[in-house]
């Protein structure tokens, strides 16, 4: 399963909590994710969502978001 | 025009910036808005969006949001 990496402009626990909440809302569509506040990085594993689907979801938080790559 | 008031869990400038960006994206649908970080309050004036439409938009940021009332 691809693991997508994003840079998300998060500056406090409220920011990372908001991103966490939005990803949790995706339910089964997201298999696993990690939100790293200090590195401003978000990793998302999904079989059903594309990198662009996830980018759109992250963008809805209103935070500046850049797709970095996948592993 | 109604002015809707919401309590939004914002804890840093990144949080309030995210809310600002999401409201700016609404374009003409939002006539005016104010984001008060320290009071955790957001005021939105709109003729075309209902209080629930705006609540849904604010909820997309992933931040806990409560509708307070309108004036």
Backbone of each chain as nested JSON, in Angstrom:
{
  "chains": [
    {"id": "A", "residues": [
      {"number": 1, "name": "UNK", "atoms": {"N": [0.837, -1.204, 0.0], "CA": [0.0, 0.0, 0.0], "C": [0.873, 1.256, 0.0]}},
      {"number": 2, "name": "UNK", "atoms": {"N": [0.55, 2.238, -0.871], "CA": [1.381, 3.442, -0.892], "C": [1.233, 4.266, 0.38]}},
      {"number": 3, "name": "UNK", "atoms": {"N": [2.344, 4.895, 0.738], "CA": [2.353, 5.798, 1.897], "C": [2.712, 7.179, 1.352]}},
      {"number": 4, "name": "UNK", "atoms": {"N": [1.761, 8.108, 1.435], "CA": [1.947, 9.442, 0.861], "C": [2.441, 10.417, 1.917]}},
      {"number": 5, "name": "UNK", "atoms": {"N": [3.353, 11.251, 1.495], "CA": [3.941, 12.219, 2.429], "C": [3.561, 13.645, 2.028]}},
      {"number": 6, "name": "UNK", "atoms": {"N": [3.155, 14.422, 3.006], "CA": [2.756, 15.826, 2.779], "C": [3.441, 16.728, 3.783]}},
      {"number": 7, "name": "UNK", "atoms": {"N": [3.716, 17.928, 3.337], "CA": [4.179, 18.959, 4.251], "C": [2.962, 19.836, 4.542]}},
      {"number": 8, "name": "UNK", "atoms": {"N": [2.608, 19.964, 5.813], "CA": [1.418, 20.722, 6.203], "C": [1.833, 21.772, 7.231]}},
      {"number": 9, "name": "UNK", "atoms": {"N": [1.435, 23.009, 6.959], "CA": [1.812, 24.122, 7.839], "C": [1.057, 24.027, 9.18]}},
      {"number": 10, "name": "UNK", "atoms": {"N": [1.679, 23.298, 10.123], "CA": [1.082, 23.147, 11.463], "C": [2.012, 23.807, 12.474]}},
      {"number": 11, "name": "UNK", "atoms": {"N": [1.425, 24.625, 13.355], "CA": [2.292, 25.345, 14.296], "C": [1.957, 25.106, 15.766]}},
      {"number": 12, "name": "UNK", "atoms": {"N": [0.865, 24.391, 16.041], "CA": [0.557, 24.093, 17.446], "C": [-0.233, 22.803, 17.533]}},
      {"number": 13, "name": "UNK", "atoms": {"N": [-0.501, 22.369, 18.754], "CA": [-1.265, 21.136, 18.947], "C": [-2.68, 21.228, 18.397]}},
      {"number": 14, "name": "UNK", "atoms": {"N": [-3.209, 22.45, 18.346], "CA": [-4.543, 22.639, 17.758], "C": [-4.513, 22.356, 16.268]}},
      {"number": 15, "name": "UNK", "atoms": {"N": [-3.433, 22.77, 15.626], "CA": [-3.258, 22.526, 14.188], "C": [-3.165, 21.026, 13.906]}},
      {"number": 16, "name": "UNK", "atoms": {"N": [-2.304, 20.331, 14.636], "CA": [-2.123, 18.895, 14.369], "C": [-3.376, 18.128, 14.777]}},
      {"number": 17, "name": "UNK", "atoms": {"N": [-4.062, 18.605, 15.811], "CA": [-5.321, 17.967, 16.219], "C": [-6.38, 18.092, 15.142]}},
      {"number": 18, "name": "UNK", "atoms": {"N": [-6.421, 19.247, 14.481], "CA": [-7.396, 19.456, 13.406], "C": [-7.119, 18.512, 12.245]}},
      {"number": 19, "name": "UNK", "atoms": {"N": [-5.863, 18.365, 11.885], "CA": [-5.491, 17.457, 10.787], "C": [-5.844, 16.015, 11.172]}},
      {"number": 20, "name": "UNK", "atoms": {"N": [-5.563, 15.652, 12.411], "CA": [-5.874, 14.305, 12.905], "C": [-7.374, 14.035, 12.82]}},
      {"number": 21, "name": "UNK", "atoms": {"N": [-8.175, 15.014, 13.225], "CA": [-9.626, 14.852, 13.224], "C": [-10.162, 14.644, 11.799]}},
      {"number": 22, "name": "UNK", "atoms": {"N": [-9.623, 15.45, 10.866], "CA": [-10.064, 15.341, 9.469], "C": [-9.696, 13.973, 8.881]}},
      {"number": 23, "name": "UNK", "atoms": {"N": [-8.533, 13.473, 9.219], "CA": [-8.125, 12.163, 8.694], "C": [-8.917, 11.039, 9.364]}},
      {"number": 24, "name": "UNK", "atoms": {"N": [-9.193, 11.179, 10.634], "CA": [-10.016, 10.175, 11.323], "C": [-11.408, 10.06, 10.695]}},
      {"number": 25, "name": "UNK", "atoms": {"N": [-11.935, 11.201, 10.243], "CA": [-13.27, 11.228, 9.631], "C": [-13.351, 10.388, 8.362]}},
      {"number": 26, "name": "UNK", "atoms": {"N": [-12.203, 10.105, 7.729], "CA": [-12.209, 9.334, 6.479], "C": [-12.537, 7.869, 6.728]}},
      {"number": 27, "name": "UNK", "atoms": {"N": [-12.5, 7.439, 7.965], "CA": [-12.847, 6.053, 8.301], "C": [-11.949, 5.049, 7.595]}},
      {"number": 28, "name": "UNK", "atoms": {"N": [-12.589, 4.043, 6.969], "CA": [-11.859, 2.936, 6.34], "C": [-11.017, 3.364, 5.146]}},
      {"number": 29, "name": "UNK", "atoms": {"N": [-11.331, 4.548, 4.603], "CA": [-10.611, 4.969, 3.39], "C": [-9.128, 5.228, 3.667]}},
      {"number": 30, "name": "UNK", "atoms": {"N": [-8.829, 5.566, 4.917], "CA": [-7.428, 5.752, 5.319], "C": [-7.047, 4.594, 6.246]}},
      {"number": 31, "name": "UNK", "atoms": {"N": [-6.045, 3.821, 5.819], "CA": [-5.662, 2.649, 6.62], "C": [-4.823, 3.048, 7.819]}},
      {"number": 32, "name": "UNK", "atoms": {"N": [-3.992, 4.038, 7.621], "CA": [-3.075, 4.433, 8.681], "C": [-2.566, 5.841, 8.381]}},
      {"number": 33, "name": "UNK", "atoms": {"N": [-2.311, 6.597, 9.43], "CA": [-1.691, 7.902, 9.196], "C": [-0.893, 8.34, 10.413]}},
      {"number": 34, "name": "UNK", "atoms": {"N": [-0.018, 9.294, 10.163], "CA": [0.852, 9.811, 11.209], "C": [0.937, 11.32, 11.013]}},
      {"number": 35, "name": "UNK", "atoms": {"N": [0.765, 12.067, 12.077], "CA": [0.854, 13.527, 12.014], "C": [2.024, 13.961, 12.896]}},
      {"number": 36, "name": "UNK", "atoms": {"N": [3.053, 14.535, 12.262], "CA": [4.244, 14.953, 13.007], "C": [4.311, 16.473, 13.054]}},
      {"number": 37, "name": "UNK", "atoms": {"N": [3.833, 17.002, 14.149], "CA": [3.743, 18.454, 14.299], "C": [5.093, 19.147, 14.141]}},
      {"number": 38, "name": "UNK", "atoms": {"N": [6.105, 18.675, 14.845], "CA": [7.393, 19.383, 14.828], "C": [8.057, 19.398, 13.459]}},
      {"number": 39, "name": "UNK", "atoms": {"N": [7.866, 18.326, 12.711], "CA": [8.443, 18.259, 11.356], "C": [7.482, 18.816, 10.31]}},
      {"number": 40, "name": "UNK", "atoms": {"N": [6.28, 19.2, 10.745], "CA": [5.228, 19.667, 9.824], "C": [4.976, 18.639, 8.715]}},
      {"number": 41, "name": "UNK", "atoms": {"N": [4.971, 17.373, 9.089], "CA": [4.785, 16.311, 8.1], "C": [3.56, 15.462, 8.44]}},
      {"number": 42, "name": "UNK", "atoms": {"N": [2.888, 15.028, 7.395], "CA": [1.756, 14.124, 7.546], "C": [1.957, 12.953, 6.581]}},
      {"number": 43, "name": "UNK", "atoms": {"N": [1.859, 11.732, 7.095], "CA": [1.993, 10.522, 6.287], "C": [0.658, 9.795, 6.279]}},
      {"number": 44, "name": "UNK", "atoms": {"N": [0.208, 9.435, 5.094], "CA": [-1.098, 8.779, 4.976], "C": [-0.979, 7.522, 4.12]}},
      {"number": 45, "name": "UNK", "atoms": {"N": [-1.495, 6.416, 4.632], "CA": [-1.517, 5.169, 3.869], "C": [-2.946, 4.88, 3.452]}},
      {"number": 46, "name": "UNK", "atoms": {"N": [-3.131, 4.649, 2.148], "CA": [-4.479, 4.368, 1.66], "C": [-4.423, 3.581, 0.362]}},
      {"number": 47, "name": "UNK", "atoms": {"N": [-5.375, 2.672, 0.212], "CA": [-5.498, 1.913, -1.03], "C": [-6.571, 2.522, -1.916]}},
      {"number": 48, "name": "UNK", "atoms": {"N": [-7.492, 3.274, -1.312], "CA": [-8.646, 3.773, -2.065], "C": [-8.53, 5.249, -2.446]}},
      {"number": 49, "name": "UNK", "atoms": {"N": [-7.727, 5.998, -1.699], "CA": [-7.59, 7.429, -2.006], "C": [-6.281, 7.672, -2.75]}},
      {"number": 50, "name": "UNK", "atoms": {"N": [-6.349, 8.557, -3.755], "CA": [-5.133, 8.909, -4.494], "C": [-4.393, 10.019, -3.755]}},
      {"number": 51, "name": "UNK", "atoms": {"N": [-3.202, 10.318, -4.188], "CA": [-2.433, 11.408, -3.569], "C": [-3.181, 12.734, -3.671]}},
      {"number": 52, "name": "UNK", "atoms": {"N": [-3.903, 12.908, -4.779], "CA": [-4.658, 14.151, -4.965], "C": [-5.921, 14.193, -4.114]}},
      {"number": 53, "name": "UNK", "atoms": {"N": [-6.56, 13.036, -3.928], "CA": [-7.727, 12.973, -3.032], "C": [-7.302, 13.415, -1.628]}},
      {"number": 54, "name": "UNK", "atoms": {"N": [-6.174, 12.89, -1.194], "CA": [-5.707, 13.187, 0.163], "C": [-5.287, 14.649, 0.258]}},
      {"number": 55, "name": "UNK", "atoms": {"N": [-4.662, 15.152, -0.805], "CA": [-4.275, 16.567, -0.826], "C": [-5.509, 17.459, -0.679]}},
      {"number": 56, "name": "UNK", "atoms": {"N": [-6.589, 17.109, -1.371], "CA": [-7.831, 17.894, -1.292], "C": [-8.398, 17.858, 0.13]}},
      {"number": 57, "name": "UNK", "atoms": {"N": [-8.334, 16.694, 0.76], "CA": [-8.83, 16.543, 2.133], "C": [-7.997, 17.414, 3.085]}},
      {"number": 58, "name": "UNK", "atoms": {"N": [-6.686, 17.367, 2.915], "CA": [-5.815, 18.164, 3.795], "C": [-6.009, 19.657, 3.539]}},
      {"number": 59, "name": "UNK", "atoms": {"N": [-6.219, 20.022, 2.28], "CA": [-6.437, 21.431, 1.933], "C": [-7.68, 22.004, 2.59]}},
      {"number": 60, "name": "UNK", "atoms": {"N": [-8.674, 21.153, 2.825], "CA": [-9.913, 21.624, 3.441], "C": [-9.706, 22.147, 4.851]}},
      {"number": 61, "name": "UNK", "atoms": {"N": [-8.624, 21.739, 5.477], "CA": [-8.333, 22.27, 6.818], "C": [-7.953, 23.747, 6.753]}},
      {"number": 62, "name": "UNK", "atoms": {"N": [-7.648, 24.26, 5.547], "CA": [-7.237, 25.65, 5.404], "C": [-5.738, 25.843, 5.607]}},
      {"number": 63, "name": "UNK", "atoms": {"N": [-5.033, 24.74, 5.852], "CA": [-3.588, 24.845, 6.056], "C": [-2.85, 24.652, 4.74]}},
      {"number": 64, "name": "UNK", "atoms": {"N": [-1.783, 25.439, 4.551], "CA": [-0.97, 25.31, 3.356], "C": [-0.398, 23.887, 3.331]}},
      {"number": 65, "name": "UNK", "atoms": {"N": [-0.614, 23.167, 2.224], "CA": [-0.235, 21.762, 2.146], "C": [0.475, 21.473, 0.83]}},
      {"number": 66, "name": "UNK", "atoms": {"N": [1.576, 20.75, 0.903], "CA": [2.347, 20.387, -0.294], "C": [2.527, 18.866, -0.306]}},
      {"number": 67, "name": "UNK", "atoms": {"N": [2.311, 18.273, -1.469], "CA": [2.584, 16.841, -1.616], "C": [4.086, 16.663, -1.789]}},
      {"number": 68, "name": "UNK", "atoms": {"N": [4.677, 15.793, -0.997], "CA": [6.135, 15.594, -1.062], "C": [6.482, 14.401, -1.923]}},
      {"number": 69, "name": "UNK", "atoms": {"N": [5.823, 13.263, -1.707], "CA": [6.119, 12.061, -2.476], "C": [5.512, 10.84, -1.821]}},
      {"number": 70, "name": "UNK", "atoms": {"N": [5.802, 9.669, -2.393], "CA": [5.269, 8.439, -1.802], "C": [6.368, 7.399, -1.665]}},
      {"number": 71, "name": "UNK", "atoms": {"N": [6.155, 6.493, -0.733], "CA": [7.121, 5.403, -0.526], "C": [6.37, 4.081, -0.504]}}
    ]},
    {"id": "B", "residues": [
      {"number": 1, "name": "UNK", "atoms": {"N": [-28.541, 42.039, 7.025], "CA": [-27.911, 40.729, 6.799], "C": [-27.549, 40.098, 8.142]}},
      {"number": 2, "name": "UNK", "atoms": {"N": [-27.856, 38.794, 8.334], "CA": [-27.522, 38.18, 9.629], "C": [-26.009, 38.037, 9.83]}},
      {"number": 3, "name": "UNK", "atoms": {"N": [-25.633, 38.17, 11.084], "CA": [-24.23, 37.976, 11.459], "C": [-24.21, 36.792, 12.425]}},
      {"number": 4, "name": "UNK", "atoms": {"N": [-23.59, 35.704, 11.992], "CA": [-23.57, 34.477, 12.773], "C": [-22.297, 34.394, 13.616]}},
      {"number": 5, "name": "UNK", "atoms": {"N": [-22.491, 33.917, 14.829], "CA": [-21.351, 33.819, 15.756], "C": [-21.054, 32.353, 16.066]}},
      {"number": 6, "name": "UNK", "atoms": {"N": [-19.787, 32.012, 16.021], "CA": [-19.348, 30.639, 16.31], "C": [-18.183, 30.66, 17.288]}},
      {"number": 7, "name": "UNK", "atoms": {"N": [-18.142, 29.619, 18.109], "CA": [-16.972, 29.412, 18.942], "C": [-16.139, 28.347, 18.241]}},
      {"number": 8, "name": "UNK", "atoms": {"N": [-14.896, 28.677, 17.936], "CA": [-14.032, 27.748, 17.206], "C": [-12.748, 27.549, 18.011]}},
      {"number": 9, "name": "UNK", "atoms": {"N": [-12.401, 26.281, 18.222], "CA": [-11.226, 25.952, 19.028], "C": [-9.932, 26.314, 18.281]}},
      {"number": 10, "name": "UNK", "atoms": {"N": [-9.5, 27.573, 18.465], "CA": [-8.269, 28.053, 17.812], "C": [-7.253, 28.368, 18.907]}},
      {"number": 11, "name": "UNK", "atoms": {"N": [-6.027, 27.872, 18.727], "CA": [-5.033, 28.084, 19.784], "C": [-3.76, 28.783, 19.332]}},
      {"number": 12, "name": "UNK", "atoms": {"N": [-3.629, 29.043, 18.035], "CA": [-2.432, 29.774, 17.58], "C": [-2.753, 30.506, 16.292]}},
      {"number": 13, "name": "UNK", "atoms": {"N": [-1.815, 31.292, 15.827], "CA": [-2.019, 32.034, 14.58], "C": [-2.213, 31.124, 13.386]}},
      {"number": 14, "name": "UNK", "atoms": {"N": [-1.664, 29.907, 13.457], "CA": [-1.874, 28.937, 12.38], "C": [-3.332, 28.505, 12.317]}},
      {"number": 15, "name": "UNK", "atoms": {"N": [-3.925, 28.342, 13.487], "CA": [-5.341, 27.958, 13.576], "C": [-6.23, 29.057, 12.993]}},
      {"number": 16, "name": "UNK", "atoms": {"N": [-6.022, 30.287, 13.436], "CA": [-6.88, 31.368, 12.957], "C": [-6.618, 31.644, 11.473]}},
      {"number": 17, "name": "UNK", "atoms": {"N": [-5.373, 31.456, 11.048], "CA": [-5.05, 31.623, 9.632], "C": [-5.774, 30.6, 8.779]}},
      {"number": 18, "name": "UNK", "atoms": {"N": [-5.888, 29.38, 9.274], "CA": [-6.582, 28.323, 8.535], "C": [-8.064, 28.664, 8.39]}},
      {"number": 19, "name": "UNK", "atoms": {"N": [-8.665, 29.14, 9.457], "CA": [-10.084, 29.515, 9.415], "C": [-10.276, 30.682, 8.431]}},
      {"number": 20, "name": "UNK", "atoms": {"N": [-9.378, 31.638, 8.494], "CA": [-9.432, 32.79, 7.59], "C": [-9.362, 32.34, 6.132]}},
      {"number": 21, "name": "UNK", "atoms": {"N": [-8.455, 31.423, 5.847], "CA": [-8.27, 30.948, 4.47], "C": [-9.537, 30.25, 3.95]}},
      {"number": 22, "name": "UNK", "atoms": {"N": [-10.121, 29.417, 4.821], "CA": [-11.329, 28.684, 4.427], "C": [-12.483, 29.655, 4.158]}},
      {"number": 23, "name": "UNK", "atoms": {"N": [-12.604, 30.695, 4.962], "CA": [-13.688, 31.669, 4.756], "C": [-13.417, 32.524, 3.521]}},
      {"number": 24, "name": "UNK", "atoms": {"N": [-12.163, 32.867, 3.285], "CA": [-11.818, 33.619, 2.077], "C": [-12.183, 32.843, 0.815]}},
      {"number": 25, "name": "UNK", "atoms": {"N": [-12.028, 31.53, 0.865], "CA": [-12.327, 30.671, -0.283], "C": [-13.797, 30.739, -0.696]}},
      {"number": 26, "name": "UNK", "atoms": {"N": [-14.674, 31.144, 0.212], "CA": [-16.109, 31.193, -0.102], "C": [-16.445, 32.333, -1.053]}},
      {"number": 27, "name": "UNK", "atoms": {"N": [-15.513, 33.23, -1.262], "CA": [-15.731, 34.331, -2.202], "C": [-16.934, 35.18, -1.833]}},
      {"number": 28, "name": "UNK", "atoms": {"N": [-17.784, 35.425, -2.827], "CA": [-18.941, 36.311, -2.658], "C": [-19.973, 35.797, -1.667]}},
      {"number": 29, "name": "UNK", "atoms": {"N": [-19.93, 34.492, -1.384], "CA": [-20.961, 33.916, -0.517], "C": [-20.865, 34.457, 0.91]}},
      {"number": 30, "name": "UNK", "atoms": {"N": [-19.66, 34.872, 1.275], "CA": [-19.466, 35.493, 2.591], "C": [-19.192, 36.979, 2.373]}},
      {"number": 31, "name": "UNK", "atoms": {"N": [-20.05, 37.827, 2.945], "CA": [-19.909, 39.269, 2.727], "C": [-18.82, 39.857, 3.617]}},
      {"number": 32, "name": "UNK", "atoms": {"N": [-18.741, 39.311, 4.82], "CA": [-17.787, 39.856, 5.777], "C": [-17.557, 38.821, 6.863]}},
      {"number": 33, "name": "UNK", "atoms": {"N": [-16.344, 38.798, 7.407], "CA": [-16.119, 37.922, 8.555], "C": [-14.992, 38.46, 9.418]}},
      {"number": 34, "name": "UNK", "atoms": {"N": [-14.98, 37.967, 10.643], "CA": [-13.991, 38.392, 11.612], "C": [-13.55, 37.151, 12.378]}},
      {"number": 35, "name": "UNK", "atoms": {"N": [-12.248, 36.958, 12.528], "CA": [-11.718, 35.807, 13.267], "C": [-10.959, 36.356, 14.474]}},
      {"number": 36, "name": "UNK", "atoms": {"N": [-11.462, 36.042, 15.679], "CA": [-10.836, 36.545, 16.898], "C": [-10.188, 35.385, 17.646]}},
      {"number": 37, "name": "UNK", "atoms": {"N": [-8.898, 35.274, 17.425], "CA": [-8.146, 34.156, 17.987], "C": [-8.241, 34.093, 19.514]}},
      {"number": 38, "name": "UNK", "atoms": {"N": [-7.987, 35.191, 20.188], "CA": [-7.928, 35.151, 21.656], "C": [-9.266, 34.797, 22.289]}},
      {"number": 39, "name": "UNK", "atoms": {"N": [-10.333, 35.246, 21.662], "CA": [-11.679, 34.924, 22.182], "C": [-12.218, 33.612, 21.614]}},
      {"number": 40, "name": "UNK", "atoms": {"N": [-11.451, 33.007, 20.705], "CA": [-11.886, 31.782, 20.007], "C": [-13.255, 31.994, 19.354]}},
      {"number": 41, "name": "UNK", "atoms": {"N": [-13.452, 33.158, 18.78], "CA": [-14.738, 33.473, 18.163], "C": [-14.572, 33.781, 16.676]}},
      {"number": 42, "name": "UNK", "atoms": {"N": [-15.591, 33.384, 15.906], "CA": [-15.625, 33.699, 14.481], "C": [-17.01, 34.273, 14.172]}},
      {"number": 43, "name": "UNK", "atoms": {"N": [-17.041, 35.428, 13.508], "CA": [-18.285, 36.077, 13.116], "C": [-18.356, 36.085, 11.592]}},
      {"number": 44, "name": "UNK", "atoms": {"N": [-19.495, 35.671, 11.07], "CA": [-19.636, 35.586, 9.612], "C": [-20.949, 36.245, 9.19]}},
      {"number": 45, "name": "UNK", "atoms": {"N": [-20.868, 37.141, 8.21], "CA": [-22.056, 37.775, 7.645], "C": [-22.298, 37.211, 6.254]}},
      {"number": 46, "name": "UNK", "atoms": {"N": [-23.511, 36.719, 6.043], "CA": [-23.84, 36.162, 4.734], "C": [-25.333, 36.223, 4.478]}},
      {"number": 47, "name": "UNK", "atoms": {"N": [-25.668, 36.489, 3.223], "CA": [-27.071, 36.478, 2.804], "C": [-27.42, 35.153, 2.148]}},
      {"number": 48, "name": "UNK", "atoms": {"N": [-26.414, 34.453, 1.65], "CA": [-26.679, 33.233, 0.876], "C": [-26.416, 31.948, 1.662]}},
      {"number": 49, "name": "UNK", "atoms": {"N": [-25.582, 32.009, 2.677], "CA": [-25.284, 30.798, 3.455], "C": [-26.079, 30.822, 4.756]}},
      {"number": 50, "name": "UNK", "atoms": {"N": [-26.609, 29.659, 5.139], "CA": [-27.327, 29.537, 6.406], "C": [-26.324, 29.306, 7.536]}},
      {"number": 51, "name": "UNK", "atoms": {"N": [-26.821, 29.381, 8.769], "CA": [-25.934, 29.127, 9.911], "C": [-25.349, 27.714, 9.837]}},
      {"number": 52, "name": "UNK", "atoms": {"N": [-26.138, 26.761, 9.311], "CA": [-25.648, 25.389, 9.218], "C": [-24.65, 25.213, 8.073]}},
      {"number": 53, "name": "UNK", "atoms": {"N": [-24.854, 25.94, 6.978], "CA": [-23.877, 25.904, 5.877], "C": [-22.52, 26.358, 6.399]}},
      {"number": 54, "name": "UNK", "atoms": {"N": [-22.552, 27.445, 7.159], "CA": [-21.292, 28.015, 7.667], "C": [-20.674, 27.077, 8.702]}},
      {"number": 55, "name": "UNK", "atoms": {"N": [-21.519, 26.461, 9.517], "CA": [-21.025, 25.496, 10.503], "C": [-20.296, 24.348, 9.794]}},
      {"number": 56, "name": "UNK", "atoms": {"N": [-20.883, 23.877, 8.694], "CA": [-20.268, 22.77, 7.944], "C": [-18.917, 23.196, 7.37]}},
      {"number": 57, "name": "UNK", "atoms": {"N": [-18.846, 24.427, 6.883], "CA": [-17.597, 24.948, 6.324], "C": [-16.532, 25.031, 7.422]}},
      {"number": 58, "name": "UNK", "atoms": {"N": [-16.924, 25.547, 8.577], "CA": [-15.969, 25.674, 9.682], "C": [-15.545, 24.292, 10.189]}},
      {"number": 59, "name": "UNK", "atoms": {"N": [-16.468, 23.351, 10.216], "CA": [-16.159, 21.996, 10.681], "C": [-15.117, 21.319, 9.801]}},
      {"number": 60, "name": "UNK", "atoms": {"N": [-15.099, 21.691, 8.513], "CA": [-14.135, 21.071, 7.596], "C": [-12.692, 21.381, 7.971]}},
      {"number": 61, "name": "UNK", "atoms": {"N": [-12.493, 22.426, 8.749], "CA": [-11.127, 22.729, 9.187], "C": [-10.639, 21.689, 10.193]}},
      {"number": 62, "name": "UNK", "atoms": {"N": [-11.557, 20.873, 10.729], "CA": [-11.178, 19.875, 11.731], "C": [-11.184, 20.433, 13.148]}},
      {"number": 63, "name": "UNK", "atoms": {"N": [-11.539, 21.704, 13.271], "CA": [-11.565, 22.329, 14.598], "C": [-12.961, 22.197, 15.22]}},
      {"number": 64, "name": "UNK", "atoms": {"N": [-12.98, 21.921, 16.517], "CA": [-14.252, 21.842, 17.226], "C": [-14.953, 23.186, 17.106]}},
      {"number": 65, "name": "UNK", "atoms": {"N": [-16.196, 23.183, 16.622], "CA": [-16.933, 24.415, 16.334], "C": [-18.345, 24.343, 16.9]}},
      {"number": 66, "name": "UNK", "atoms": {"N": [-18.764, 25.392, 17.546], "CA": [-20.122, 25.471, 18.114], "C": [-20.783, 26.744, 17.587]}},
      {"number": 67, "name": "UNK", "atoms": {"N": [-22.046, 26.607, 17.171], "CA": [-22.816, 27.782, 16.769], "C": [-23.319, 28.477, 18.03]}},
      {"number": 68, "name": "UNK", "atoms": {"N": [-23.068, 29.774, 18.145], "CA": [-23.452, 30.503, 19.355], "C": [-24.797, 31.209, 19.163]}},
      {"number": 69, "name": "UNK", "atoms": {"N": [-24.957, 31.917, 18.049], "CA": [-26.204, 32.634, 17.797], "C": [-26.016, 33.647, 16.696]}},
      {"number": 70, "name": "UNK", "atoms": {"N": [-27.058, 34.446, 16.452], "CA": [-26.925, 35.455, 15.396], "C": [-27.44, 36.799, 15.893]}},
      {"number": 71, "name": "UNK", "atoms": {"N": [-26.948, 37.836, 15.259], "CA": [-27.378, 39.188, 15.634], "C": [-27.792, 39.932, 14.372]}}
    ]}
  ]
}
